[in-house]
Amino acid sequence: MKIDDKQLRAILIEVIDESLKSVIGESGREVVYYYLQSSYAIRRENIPENLEAFTEFINSFFGLGAKIIEKTIIRNLCLKLGIRTKQMEDVKLTQFIKSIRGE
């Protein structure tokens, strides 16, 4: 499946939203976005350009729980993009996005 960067960006924002909500709820998602913006100066819509900082943030914020969030995001991206999830079992979110972009 060929996807341009603009489409991937929109899908990524949507999937991160959905994934955070499914794992930590609506209020938890809002807390994440608040602290992401106040601590890292990253707004929700700028996460795709700052994916490394986003994953660093969720790792520092949730500790080992961040793995669950990352896996949920990857699984949901795979579903949206029609990618077999078994291939992506031990991949980090940043690696996964780079592979989609062909980097």
N, C-alpha and C positions, 0 to 999 in steps of 0.2 A: 504494500500500500504506500503510495507516494503522498506525502503531506507537506505542505509548505510551512514555513516558519510561523506565519501569522495564524494559520489554523492550529498548529501545534500549541502555540502560546495560549490561544483561547480555550482549547481543550484542557490544557494543563491547569489553568486557573479554575475552570469548572470542576475538574476532577479533584484538585486540592481542596476546594470548598466542600464538595460532597464527602470526600474521605475524612476530613477533619470533623465534619458534622456527624458522620456515622460512628466514628471512634470516640469522640469526646463531647458530642452534643453541640447544639447551637451556641450556648453560652461559652463553652470551652473554645469553640472556634473563634468567637469574637475576642476572647482573652488573648488567644494566640496572635491574632492580627493586631491587637492593641500593643502588645509587648514587642512584636516584630517591628512595628513602626517606631515605637518609642526607644527601643534598644538598638536597632539596626538601621533605622530610617528607611525601611523597606515597606512600601504600601502593598496591599494585596495584589493589585494589578501589575506590580513590578517584580513579583516572585520569579517568573520565568527567566528574567535577565539576571537574577540574583539567587539562583538555585543552590549554589554552594553555601551561601550565607543562610538561606532558609533551612537547609538540612543541618547546618552547624547549630542554628538556633533551636530547632526542635530537639536535637540531641542534648543540648545543654539544659533545655527546659524540661524534657520528659525523661532524660536518662535512657535506660533500657527500653522504656515504653515507646521511644521514637522509632524503634524497629517495626513495631506494629503499625504505626502511622505510615512509614515509608512503604512497607509491604502492601498496605491497603491502597495507597496512591498508585503504586506500580500495577497491582491487580486491576484496579479500576481503569487505568490507562490502557492496559492490555485489552480489557473488554471493549472499551470505546474504539480502539484502533484495530481490533481484530487480530491481535497477536496472541499466540499460545503462551499462557502464563507459566507453564512448566519450564520453559526456556529461561525465564526470568526469576527463578526462585531465589538465588543468592546474589542478585545484582543490586547495587545501591542505586538510589533514584538518579543521582547525577550521571552515573555510568549509563543507565537506561536511556535517559534523554539524549546523551551524546550519541549512543548507538542509533537512535531514531533519526537524529540529525545527520548521521553519516560521518561523525567526527572521529 
